[in-house]
Structure formats: structure tokens, C-alpha cells
């Protein structure tokens, strides 16, 4: 069973002590170090990763990775999950993922220096995870299809699921009731860093992502990696249900 090292009482106590004068520079310093930035990007896969996996993502030695991870945990960006004697790391909250994706939208692209990097970039642009929800071309196309069919209405910083939308998504096998019961935002808008347009986040976005992965519409291109591959079944379902054509 998973146990978080960051307790509920501690997090609420911290929130109660906050003021409107926040220290943005403290978070910026954590993200600015290239190895830590690479680790955070790896954790945007939504999976909990071991220190060794994150050391490889950051291209540093395990001892160096441990120091970086300790700083990320202390800074509130990452938390530790325990499974027996093993420790795994994950983003501390969906808000951290939301902030990282938004920063990606205003960050300059890295120069492409190899064919492998070019292929990875193409895969990431088409379909990937943004923590626990879908991102990329397909995710934005889904939002467009939902809005065009009046399944979602856009407004403010999120979306509203219409009665027709609840029926259509439930018919597709998505657990709407469980998503509504979540304590997090239900249908949040998240700015896609490659498309510069919103995709669906929040509890509903997580439910959609969990369903398409469980049903095999998408599969991860590699363990612990954000990029997704659309399967033949995924192409059929996207075309059949929402008239979305994918390469």
C-alpha cells in the first residue's frame, strides 16, 4: 500500500500559514537547475519513479540525484511514496503539474540535435501525458470535439460538463460519478505547451486519461516516459465516437 510522506495535517497547516506575498524565486531556483528540471519533466508522465530512474533522466550520479530530490521534496514540488521497503517519487500535486505545463508554454524550445530527439519530439507533440491527463494534438482535438458537440462548455479557467456530455462520456466507459466525487477541480483547463491551446485537466481529464490507457487506446512508448502511442483500437474509437482522425 502506498503511503505519502507528506501528511494531510502538515499540508493544511502549511496552507494556513501562507500569505499573499509568495516567494516565486524559491520555486524558480528549484526548477532552474537542469538535472532537477529533467527529473520534474520525467515525473510529468504521472508515474511514480525510483531515484535511479530519475538519476538517469537527469543524467547525474545516484548520489547527486538524491541531493536534488531532497531539495525538490523540501521545496514542496515532489513527494515520496513508500511501497514496502522501496521509495518512489512523484509530483506533489496536480497543481505542480499544471504550473510546469504552463511554464513549458512560455519556454524556448531546445534545438534538435539528433534524429532520435526529432522522433521523440514528434511523439510528444501528438500524444503524451501531462501528469494524469492527456496532452498534445489529440488531447486538444478531443476538447474541440467535446465543445463542438456541446458535451463541454468553456468558460473561466475550466469547462462545464453538460448533461449530454455526461451521458456520452459515460457511454464511452468513463467513470463520471467517481470523477465528480473527487475533491479536486472537476474539469480544469490546462494550457498545452506544444499546441498553445487548452486541453482537459482536473478530475474529469484524469478519468478520461485513465480510461483510454486501461482500454488500450493509448500505450506508453517507454516506461516512465510521457509520450504515448495511439493503437489501432484507439484510432477506431476516436474516429467512431468523436470523428477524430489521427496519423
C-alpha positions in Angstrom: 0.0 0.0 0.0 1.2 3.5 -0.9 1.9 5.9 1.9 2.8 9.6 1.2 5.5 11.2 3.3 3.5 14.4 3.2 0.6 14.2 5.6 -2.7 15.9 5.3 -2.3 17.8 8.6 1.0 19.1 7.5 -0.2 20.3 4.1 -3.2 22.1 5.6 -1.0 23.7 8.3 1.3 25.0 5.6 -1.6 26.4 3.7 -2.9 28.2 6.7 0.5 29.9 7.3 0.7 31.2 3.7 0.3 34.9 2.9 -0.3 36.7 -0.4 3.4 37.6 -0.6 4.8 34.4 -2.2 8.4 33.6 -2.9 8.4 32.8 -6.7 12.2 32.9 -6.7 12.4 29.9 -4.4 10.5 27.7 -6.8 12.3 29.2 -9.8 15.7 28.3 -8.2 14.5 24.6 -7.8 13.4 24.4 -11.4 16.3 26.3 -12.9 18.9 23.5 -12.3 18.9 21.3 -15.5 19.0 18.0 -13.7 16.1 18.9 -11.4 14.2 20.2 -14.4 14.7 17.0 -16.2 13.5 15.0 -13.2 10.4 17.1 -13.0 9.7 16.6 -16.7 10.1 12.8 -16.2 7.5 12.9 -13.3 5.1 14.7 -15.6 4.5 11.2 -17.0 2.2 10.8 -14.0 4.1 7.7 -12.8 6.0 7.4 -9.5 9.6 6.8 -10.3 12.6 5.4 -8.3 15.6 7.5 -7.6 17.7 5.5 -10.0 15.2 6.2 -12.9 15.3 9.9 -12.0 19.1 9.9 -11.9 19.1 8.6 -15.5 16.5 11.2 -16.5 18.7 14.0 -15.0 21.9 12.4 -16.4 23.5 12.5 -12.9 25.0 10.0 -10.5 22.6 8.4 -8.0 24.3 10.3 -5.1 23.8 13.6 -6.9 20.2 12.7 -7.7 19.5 12.0 -4.1 20.5 15.6 -3.2 18.4 17.1 -6.0 15.4 15.0 -4.9 15.8 16.1 -1.3 15.6 19.7 -2.4 12.5 19.1 -4.6 10.8 17.3 -1.7 11.7 20.1 0.8 10.5 22.7 -1.8 7.1 21.0 -2.0 7.3 20.1 -5.7 7.8 16.4 -5.2 6.7 13.9 -2.5 7.9 10.4 -1.6 5.7 7.4 -1.8 6.6 4.2 0.0 5.8 0.7 -1.2 7.3 -1.8 1.2 11.0 -1.1 1.6 11.1 0.9 -1.7 10.8 4.6 -2.2 9.3 6.2 -5.2 8.9 9.9 -6.1 6.0 11.7 -7.7 4.8 15.2 -8.2 3.4 16.6 -5.0 0.0 17.6 -6.6 -1.8 18.3 -9.9 -1.1 22.0 -9.3 2.6 21.3 -9.7 1.9 19.6 -13.0 -0.3 22.4 -14.1 2.4 25.0 -13.3 5.1 23.0 -15.1 3.0 22.6 -18.3 2.2 26.3 -18.3 5.9 27.1 -17.9 6.6 24.9 -20.9 4.2 27.1 -23.0 6.4 30.1 -22.4 9.8 28.4 -22.6 12.0 28.4 -25.7 12.4 25.0 -27.5 15.6 23.1 -27.2 17.5 22.8 -30.6 17.0 19.4 -32.2 20.4 17.7 -32.5 19.6 14.2 -33.5 17.1 12.0 -35.4 16.1 10.3 -32.1 15.3 13.7 -30.5 13.3 14.7 -33.6 11.2 11.5 -33.3 10.7 11.9 -29.6 9.5 15.5 -30.2 7.0 14.3 -32.8 5.7 11.7 -30.5 5.4 14.1 -27.6 3.6 16.6 -29.8 1.0 14.1 -31.0 0.0 12.5 -27.6 1.5 12.5 -24.2 0.5 12.6 -20.5 0.5 15.8 -18.6 0.7 14.3 -15.1 -2.6 12.3 -15.0 -4.4 13.7 -18.1 -3.9 13.7 -21.8 -1.9 16.4 -23.7 -0.8 17.1 -27.2 -2.6 17.3 -30.6 -5.0 14.5 -29.8 -5.9 16.0 -26.4 -6.7 19.4 -27.9 -8.7 17.7 -30.7 -10.7 15.9 -28.0 -11.6 19.2 -26.3 -12.6 20.7 -29.7 -14.8 17.7 -30.4 -16.4 17.8 -27.0 -17.1 21.6 -27.3 -18.4 21.3 -30.9 -20.8 18.6 -29.8 -21.9 20.6 -26.7 -20.6 17.9 -24.4 -18.4 20.6 -22.7 -18.9 24.3 -22.5 -15.8 26.5 -22.0 -15.7 29.4 -19.5 -13.4 30.9 -16.9 -10.5 28.7 -16.2 -12.2 25.4 -17.0 -15.1 23.6 -18.6 -18.6 22.6 -17.6 -19.8 19.1 -18.5 -23.3 19.2 -20.0 -26.0 16.5 -19.3 -25.4 15.3 -22.9 -21.7 15.2 -22.2 -22.2 13.2 -19.0 -24.3 10.7 -21.0 -21.8 10.5 -23.9 -18.7 10.1 -21.8 -20.4 7.5 -19.5 -21.4 5.6 -22.7 -17.8 5.6 -23.7 -17.0 3.9 -20.4 -15.6 6.9 -18.4 -16.5 6.9 -14.7 -18.2 10.3 -14.4 -19.5 9.6 -10.9 -16.1 8.8 -9.5 -14.7 12.0 -11.1 -17.4 14.1 -9.5 -16.7 12.6 -6.1 -13.1 13.8 -6.2 -12.1 16.7 -4.0 -10.1 18.3 -6.8 -11.3 20.6 -9.6 -13.6 18.7 -11.9 -13.0 19.9 -15.4 -10.0 22.2 -15.4 -8.4 23.9 -18.4 -4.6 23.3 -18.8 -2.6 25.2 -21.4 -0.9 22.7 -23.7 2.7 23.7 -24.1 3.1 22.4 -27.6 -0.3 23.5 -29.0 -0.6 26.7 -27.0 -4.3 25.9 -26.5 -6.2 24.2 -23.6 -6.6 20.6 -23.0 -8.8 19.0 -20.4 -7.4 18.5 -16.9 -8.8 18.1 -13.4 -10.7 15.0 -12.2 -12.6 14.6 -15.5 -9.4 14.9 -17.5 -7.8 12.2 -15.3 -10.8 9.9 -15.7 -10.6 10.2 -19.5 -6.8 9.5 -19.5 -7.2 6.5 -17.1 -9.9 5.1 -19.3 -8.1 5.3 -22.6 -5.0 3.8 -21.1 -6.9 1.0 -19.4 -8.8 0.2 -22.7 -5.6 0.2 -24.7 -6.5 3.2 -26.9 -3.0 4.6 -26.0 0.1 2.9 -24.7 3.3 4.4 -23.3 6.2 4.4 -25.7 8.5 3.6 -22.8 8.1 3.1 -19.1 8.3 6.4 -17.2 8.0 8.4 -20.4 5.3 10.9 -21.2 4.9 10.1 -24.9 2.0 7.9 -25.9 1.4 5.8 -29.0 -2.1 5.6 -30.4 -3.2 2.0 -31.0 -5.3 0.8 -33.9 -8.2 0.4 -31.4 -7.6 3.9 -30.2 -7.8 5.2 -33.8 -11.1 3.4 -34.4 -12.6 4.6 -31.2 -11.6 8.2 -31.7 -12.9 8.2 -35.3 -16.1 6.4 -34.4 -17.1 8.4 -31.3 -15.7 11.9 -32.0 -14.7 11.9 -35.7 -11.0 12.5 -34.8 -8.5 11.2 -37.4 -5.0 10.5 -36.2 -1.8 9.6 -38.2 
